[in-house]
Amino acid sequence: MKTSMSSLGHPRGDRAGRTLAGTRFAFPRLTIGRRFGIVALLLVPLIALVCVVGSTGVSQINDEISKLYEHAYTDTLESSKLSRALGTTRATALHVVLTDDKVVAASLNAELDRYLLPAVDTALGRAKSLIDPDEGPRASEPLDKLTRDLRLFERLRADGDFDYAEESEAVSARKDRTADRISTLFTQMHDSSDTLVSNQAKDARLAYELAQYQTRRTLILLLVGSAVALLGTIAVIAWLTRSIVPRARSYSSFAADVASAKTERRLEPAGNDELTDLGLLLNQMVDSGQREQRQRDRQTEFSEAMQAAESEHEAYGLLKRHLERSVEGADVTVLSRNNSADRLEPRTLIVPGGPLAAGLANAKPRICLAVRTGEQQNRTSGERPLMECEVCGALGPAACQPLLVGGEVMGSVLALPQGPMADHERENMRVSVTQAAPILANLRNLAIAEQRASTDELTGLANPRSANHALRRMVADSSVDAPLGTIVLDVDHFKEVNDLFGHGPGDEVLAAVGAALRTTLRPGDFCARWGGEEFLVLLPDTDVDGARSAAENVRAAIGRIRVPSVQREISVSLGVAVLPTHALDAVGVVRSADRALYAAKAAGRNRVEVVSGGATDGARATTALPGEPAANGAGPPD
């Protein structure tokens, strides 16, 4: 299906249904690009969240492990220093108490004061500094007990229990008691140190369990985040698939149907994105293609009908009806240029007394801008044009196409739509009028030729050929209730007119008689130049009295004729016969009227005579129709 992009505009009156610009939905427009943007906005944060959770958990685990390692290492190192310092101090203290050498005892005491006890205090202080105040009394209780025992050991030294100058059994027993006391204190301090190490081991185990818990929590968060991201990804992909893929498939199937000339169904676009616009556009393309196909079919039908038209009137009606069905709601008028009268005349019906009839009253052809310029004129309901057409300028929206044939404008076609015409409607109008113009010109030329072939050039009346045709037709239409009056008349002494005044004045007399007949007879009557100076008048629905009266009127009218070049009165003799009173057929009624004309001539001319006798008498008349030889070989006397 061939569809031009220029035809995708919406037809006037919204005949195409939903449109790209005119149809919108209640929900906001969500384009495909925005949908992918939403996907990115959803997936990127989810993935980033998983990454953040994972990195945070790993970092926390690493921090906990580092803290656990540092804390355990430091605690172990300080506990070891404290244990070594206590062991050294204990051994030195026992050596001081148990030695008998005063010098050694003094040296060891100095070592205790200068090195060992300060080292124990330092190690004890560092161990206390490693205890977290938030851990409560349990953490500091072993150190507090160790501190108390150390202070007891210091008081024990301060009380002089280490100074035994004499050597006696009593002193020896006292030394043993002092040594036992020192051993007990240092055993208690070692137990406190062991308790501290045990507490530190518990703390390390708790820290380890905390790290394990943090690891599990991180793994769970990673799994949950990954699951959420996976589900989100699946949901978003499903959403995109559901909102795009089915419509894309439907549009593809629809396009395949259109390509195979199946254009019955239409898409029902949903949503408000580019695919919706595509669906609307596909529907419009199909509607436009069908509209163009209908227009082509109509144009073909119009062309065939115009070729079969037998008259201008029929062709004008075909053009009017074709354009009115092509431009919905339009009123179309065909205007013809009458060159002889220099007028622009409507050739199709218009409303009498309407604005168009007023604009065409005594209108000259050039007041129509389409006739003057030879180009299509379009008027909208907008700004008033600089040059306004006097025919349709005040009629609202209008389009006027000239009827051009061989560069000559023979008229125009005026369309008055209910609203502004679409581009394709104006183009269809141009094509139709262009196609019809040569056919109308041929029919006009044919009508003129036929008129000339059936008209007497001198009088303007019908010639014998046309008279014979009209006679047979009117005889066939006559009956007893609708008689046909027949008058045959002849100019009196016409040969003398030609002999005395010449053939030119004689032709003037015949022309004057023809004019008198046209003005005297009724519109439905028929008159013809029958031959030479003889004339035939046919009076439908006229009886004998009516025919006689009409003949008298004709005789009187012709008697009033004055031809300046003919210095004598003009008169005629008339014979009257009526069908079926005096004859039964065309030949019979003319012969009967001709016989009556003989009687009028014989009775002195310038008179009317009605044939005597009935139909059977008329059948024996001897006058022949034009083109037929007379039975007696002679016509009526001059």
FENJO-V591014 format. One line per field, one symbol per residue. ss: DSSP state (H for helix, E for strand, C for the rest). phi: phi as a letter, one per 30 degrees, with the letter a starting at -180 (. if undefined). psi: psi as a letter, one per 30 degrees, with the letter a starting at -180 (. if undefined). A space follows every 50 residues. Layout:
ss: ???
phi: ???
psi: ???
This chain:
ss: CCCCHHHHCCCCCCCCCCCCCCCCCCCCCCCHHHHHHHHHHHHHHHHHHH HHHHHHHHHHHHHHHHHHHHHHHHHHHHHHHHHHHHHHHHHHHHHHHHCC CHHHHHHHHHHHHHHHHHHHHHHHHHHHHCCCHHHCHHHHHHHHHHHHHH HHHHHHHHCCCCCCCCCCHHHHHHHHHHHHHHHHHHHHHHHHHHHHHHHH HHHHHHHHHHHHHHHHHHHHHHHHHHHHHHHHHHHHHHHHHHHHHHHHHH HHHHHHHHHCCCCCCCCCCCCCCHHHHHHHHHHHHHHHHHHHHHHHHHHH HHHHHHHHCCCHHHHHHHHHHHHHHHCCCCEEEEEEEECCCCEEEECCCC CCCCHHHHHHCCCCHHHCHHHHHCCCEEECCCCCCCCCCCCCCCCCCEEE EEEEECCEEEEEEEEECCCCCCHHHHHHHHHHHHHHHHHHHHHHHHHHHH HHHCECCCCCCECHHHHHHHHHHHHHHCCCCCCEEEEEEEECCHHHHHHH HCHHHHHHHHHHHHHHHHHHCCCCCEEEEEECCEEEEEEECCCHHHHHHH HHHHHHHHHCCCCCCCCCCCCEEEEEEEECCCECCHHHHHHHHHHHHHHH HHCCCCCEEECCCCHHHHCCCCCCCCCCCCCCCCCCCC
phi: .cbdddcdddddihddidbdddcbcddddbddddddddeddddddddddd dddddddddddddddddddddddddddddddddddddddedddddddcdc ddddddddddddddbdddddddddddddddddeddjdedcdddddddddd dddddedddjdccbdccadddddddddddddddddddddddddddddddd dddddddddddddddddddddddddddddddddddddddddddcdedddd dddddddddciccddbdcdciabddddddddddddddddddddddddddd dddddddcdcadedddddddddddddcdidccbcccccddchbccdcbdb ddideddddcdhddedddddddcibdcbbcddddddccdddbdccieabb cdccbhicdclabcccddaeddedddddddddddddeddddddddddddd dddcbdddcicdcedddeddddddddddaddbdcdbbcbbddhddddddd cjddeddddddddddddddcdddddbbaddliccbbbccdhbdddddddd ddddeddddddbcedcdadcbbcbcbbbccdcacbddddddddddddedd dddjihacbcdcicdddddcdcdcdejcdddcibcddd
psi: kkkkffgflklkghfgbkleefkllellkjleeeeeeeeefeeeeeeeee eeeeeeeeeeeeeeeeeeeeeeeeeeeeeeeeeeeeeeeeeeeeeeeflf jeeeeeeeeeeeeeeeeeeeeeeeeeeeffkkfffafeefeeeeeeeeee eeeeeeeffgffjjfljleeeeeeeeeeeeeeeeeeeeeeeeeeeeeeee eeeeeeeeeeeeeeeeeeeeeeeeeeeeeeeeeeeeeeeeeefeeeeeee eeeeeeeefggjgellliklaiaeeeeeeeeeeeeeeeeeeeeeeeeeee eeeeeeffkfleeeeeeeeeeeeffejkgljkkkkkjjeefhljkkglkl jkgleeeeffjhkkeffjeeeefglkkkklgbkklejkkfegeggaklkk kkjkjhfkjgalkkkjlfakklefeeeeeeeeeeefeeeeeeeeeeeeee eefgkkeefglkleeeeeeeeeeeefflaefiljkkkklkkkheeeeeee flfeeeeeeeeeeeeeeefelleflkkljfkbgklkkkjlhkaeeeeeee eeeeeeeeffkkjefjilkkllkkkklkkgeflfaeeeeeeeeeeeeeee efgglhlkkkklaaeeeffglfkllkfkkkefgkakl.
